[in-house]
Amino acid sequence: MTIDRFIDWLAASDASLAIQTAGWVVPAVQSIHILAIAIVMASMAMLDLRLAGMIGREQSLQAMARRFMPWLWRALAVLAVTGAVMIVGEPKRELGSDLFWLKMILLLVAVGLTAPMLAILQDQPFAKMSPARRTAIRGCALLSLACWVAIVACGRWIAYAQ
């Protein structure tokens, strides 16, 4: 089945038609989606900037992760659910957009950069790490943050790229 046939099938489904005809669903889901984006961005900014040694140097990475990771994972779950509702409600706009697919690739890269970095880092002050390790961690953290910002930009541009 090609993507265009899948989009047509999904757009004609009962679930999609229900979402399309209920005028309140899309704005409500988009509002929840935007709030979850704010939580993800705030959490990732704090974690990535801490990883980069730019903020929170007096706080351990594990303490920072314990504080923000639960918020991050829950918000990502909310984004997955609300994103799925938006895809079902407007499959052509979402699945038919190159920006959507770029957003999904960037999401995989961002999670791929963040999850292992947080899991393998030892809890040692940034200043006590070797210069090479600091540089590598800082680069990965800033790349991760750039990916998260690009994800938000791609998501926002989907609405205007028709």
N, C-alpha and C positions, 0 to 999 in steps of 0.2 A: 504494500500500500504506500503510495507516495504521500508526501507531507500535505500536498494540496487536497488530495482525496480525504485524508484524515481530518484536515481543517473543515472541509465541507461536511463530513459526517458529524463532527463534533458540534458545528454550528447548528445543525438540524436536530441535535439530540434534545430530549425533553429537558434535561438539566440546563443546557445552554439557553433554550427558549424561555425557561422560567426566569433565569437570571436577566435575560435581555428585556423581558416584559415587566418585571418588577422594578420600577423606577428608583427605588431606594437601595437596592442591593449593591450595585457598583459603587456609588458614592460612599456607602457605609464601609464596604470592604476596602476601598482605596484609603479611607481615613485610618482604618486599623493598620493597613499596610504601611502607611507613612509613619505612624507612631512607632511601629516595630523597626522601621528603618532608622529612626532617630536613636532608638536604644542600641541597635547594632553599631551605628556609627560612633556613638559616644563610648561604648564599650571597647570597640576596636581602636579608637583614637587613644584612649587611656592605655590599653595594653601595648599597642605598637610604639607609642611614644615612650612608654616605660622600657620596652625592649631596646629601643634606640638610645636609652640613657638620657633622654631629654627632660623627663619629668619623673617625680616620685623616686628619686635615687635613694632616699632614706628608707623606702619601703621595699621589702623583699618582693621578688617577682611572684613567688608562690602566694603571698598575701594579696597581691594585686590580682592575680588570676582567680583566687578563691572569691574575691569580691565581684569581679566582672564576668567571669565565664558563665555562671548560671544565667545571668541576664542575657548574655550573648546567645547561648544555645536555645533558651526559651523564645527569644525574639526571632531567631532563625526558623524555629518551628512555626511560629505565627506567620512569618513571611512565606513559608512553604504552603501553608493552608490558604492564606489569602491570595497568594500568587496563583495557586491552582484554581481558585474560584474565578479570578480574573481571566485566566486562560480559557476556562470553560465558557465564561460569559462573552468573551470577545476573542475567539480563537484566531481569526484572520489577523487582527491587530497585533496579537502577541506572537503566535507561532510563525506568522508570515513575515516577521520583521528580522532583518539581519542583526539589528541592535539587540533584540531579545537573545539571540544565540550568542552574540558577543558577551552579553551580560552573564549568561550561564557559564561560558568559558572562563571569564574573569572571576566568577564566584568559585569555581573549582580551583583556580590558581590561588585566590586569596585564602581559602580554607586550607589548601595544600601548603601554603607558606606558614600559616599561623599555627595550625594544630601541632605539627611535629616540633616546631620551634619551642612552643610552650611545654611540650612533653619532655624534651631532652635537655633543656637548659638546667644547669645546676643552679642552685640558689646561692649565688655569690654576688657581692656588690659589683656593679658595672665597672667601677674604677679599678677593681682588683683583677679583672679579666685581662688577658693578653691583648695587645693592640690589634692583632690580626683577628682575634675572636670578636672584639668589640666592633671592628669594622664590618665583619661579616654579618653579625647580628643586627647592627644598625641598618645595613643595606637591605636585609630581608624584611625588617620591620617597616622601613619606609616604603619599600616596594609593596608590601602588604597593604599599607595605608593608602597608597596610590591606587591599588586595585579596588579597594572598597569605595573610594571616591568615584572611580570610573564606573563601577557597578551602579551607583546611584545616578550618575549622569546618563548612562545608557538607558536605565529604567525610565528616567524622566523624558528622554528624547523619543522613546517609543511612541508616545502620544502625538508627536509632531512629525514623524518620519513617514507618514502615509503617502 
